[in-house]
Amino acid sequence: MSVMKRVSLIFRAKANKALDKMEDPRETLDYSYQQQVEMLTRVRRGVADVATSRKRVELQMNQLQKQVQTKENQARTALGQGREDLARAALEQKSSVATQLSGLQDQYRTLQDQEEKLTLASQRLQSKVDAFRTRKETIKATYTAAEAQTRINEAFSGISEEMGDIGLAIQRAEDKTAQMQARAGAIDELMASGALEDHVSGQQDYIQQELDRMGANSEIESELARLRGELPSSNQAPRQIESNGGGATAGGSAPGQQPGAGDGL
Amino acid sequence: MIVRILGEGQFEVDNAAAAQLDALDTELDAAVEAGDDAAFKSALTRSVEVVRAGGSPVPDDSLHPADIILPSSDADVAEVLKLLGEGQLSE
C-alpha cells in the first residue's frame, strides 16, 4: 500500500484505539483536553530548548570567528616581520578553525529551521486546542452519548493527528538538540585543550608568543632609539623651560588686557 | 483532499494535485521497498513541492483529519520505516 496512505492510517489507528477505550466519549473529552494542554507546554519547552541550543552555537560561532580574524592578523604581522614560517602556521590554523566554523554554521541553520517549525506548530496546536475546547463544551451540552460519538470521532481524530505530528516534531527537535549539544561540548573541550586556542580565556598559542617576543624586542629597540635621541637634547632642556617661562610672562600680560576690554564696555 | 506534511500542517489540494501525489506515492513506495534513499528523497521533495505550491493551508482551528500524510520534507527511508513500524507495534 502507498506510503502516504499508510502513514495517515497509522495516525487514525492511534486515535481509534484511544476512542475505543472510552465508555462514554463525553467523559473523556476533558481528559483529552488536559493532554492537549500538556502537549502545548511540552512544545513551548521544546521551542525554548532549541533556542538555547541555537544561542550556544551562536556564541561558539562568534568565538571561532574572532579566532579566524586573530589568525589572519597573526599571519599578516608575521609576514611583515619576515617570518613566513609563522605566517604559514597561522594560516594553517586559520583554515582548521574556519572548517569548524562552517560546520557550526550548518548546525545553526538546522536549529533555526527547527525553531521556526516548532514555533508554528505550537501556534497551530494552540488554535486546534481552543477549537477542541469549544467543540467539547457544545458536544457535552447538546448531545446524548450515542449522538456525541460521531461528532467526537472527527474532532478527536483531527486533534489526535495534530498531537501525533507535533509529538514527532518534538522528538526530532530533541534528537537534533542532543546532537548539537554533544558537538558544542566537543568544541568546548577542544578549546579547553588548546587544540583550538581560546583567546577569551587567556590561553596563548606559540605563534602569538613568538610574535609577542618579536614585538617586545622591537619595542625595546625603539625605546632605546628614543632614549638615545633624548641624550644630546638634554642640554637644551633648561632653555626650553626658560622659553616656557617667557611664554608664561607673555601670558601674564593677558590679564592686563582684560581691564582694557572692560573699559570698552 | 486534505494532505498533511509532517512538521508543516495540513493543506487542501485539488484533484489535479491529488492525481500527481498518487503517482508520486507509487514512487515513494518503491523507494521504501528498495531502501533507495536517493529515489525516496527525490520523490518526497517533488511531493512536498506539489502540496506547497498547489495546496492552500487548512485553517489552524480545523479539526479534520487528513486523507493522506506526507513524511517530513527531510525524512529518509529509515525514518519512514520507523514511523510505519511504530504504528504497527503501538498500543
Boltz contact constraints between the chains, C-beta under 6 A:
constraints:
  - contact:
      token1: [A, 2]
      token2: [B, 25]
      max_distance: 6.0
  - contact:
      token1: [A, 2]
      token2: [B, 29]
      max_distance: 6.0
  - contact:
      token1: [A, 3]
      token2: [B, 28]
      max_distance: 6.0
  - contact:
      token1: [A, 3]
      token2: [B, 29]
      max_distance: 6.0
  - contact:
      token1: [A, 3]
      token2: [B, 32]
      max_distance: 6.0
  - contact:
      token1: [A, 4]
      token2: [B, 25]
      max_distance: 6.0
  - contact:
      token1: [A, 4]
      token2: [B, 68]
      max_distance: 6.0
  - contact:
      token1: [A, 4]
      token2: [B, 70]
      max_distance: 6.0
  - contact:
      token1: [A, 5]
      token2: [B, 68]
      max_distance: 6.0
  - contact:
      token1: [A, 6]
      token2: [B, 84]
      max_distance: 6.0
  - contact:
      token1: [A, 7]
      token2: [B, 69]
      max_distance: 6.0
  - contact:
      token1: [A, 8]
      token2: [B, 66]
      max_distance: 6.0
  - contact:
      token1: [A, 8]
      token2: [B, 68]
      max_distance: 6.0
  - contact:
      token1: [A, 8]
      token2: [B, 69]
      max_distance: 6.0
  - contact:
      token1: [A, 10]
      token2: [B, 87]
      max_distance: 6.0
  - contact:
      token1: [A, 117]
      token2: [B, 7]
      max_distance: 6.0
  - contact:
      token1: [A, 124]
      token2: [B, 9]
      max_distance: 6.0
  - contact:
      token1: [A, 124]
      token2: [B, 60]
      max_distance: 6.0
  - contact:
      token1: [A, 127]
      token2: [B, 60]
      max_distance: 6.0
  - contact:
      token1: [A, 127]
      token2: [B, 61]
      max_distance: 6.0
  - contact:
      token1: [A, 131]
      token2: [B, 61]
      max_distance: 6.0
  - contact:
      token1: [A, 131]
      token2: [B, 63]
      max_distance: 6.0
  - contact:
      token1: [A, 155]
      token2: [B, 63]
      max_distance: 6.0
  - contact:
      token1: [A, 157]
      token2: [B, 65]
      max_distance: 6.0
  - contact:
      token1: [A, 158]
      token2: [B, 63]
      max_distance: 6.0
  - contact:
      token1: [A, 158]
      token2: [B, 64]
      max_distance: 6.0
  - contact:
      token1: [A, 158]
      token2: [B, 65]
      max_distance: 6.0
  - contact:
      token1: [A, 159]
      token2: [B, 63]
      max_distance: 6.0
  - contact:
      token1: [A, 161]
      token2: [B, 65]
      max_distance: 6.0
  - contact:
      token1: [A, 165]
      token2: [B, 6]
      max_distance: 6.0
  - contact:
      token1: [A, 169]
      token2: [B, 7]
      max_distance: 6.0
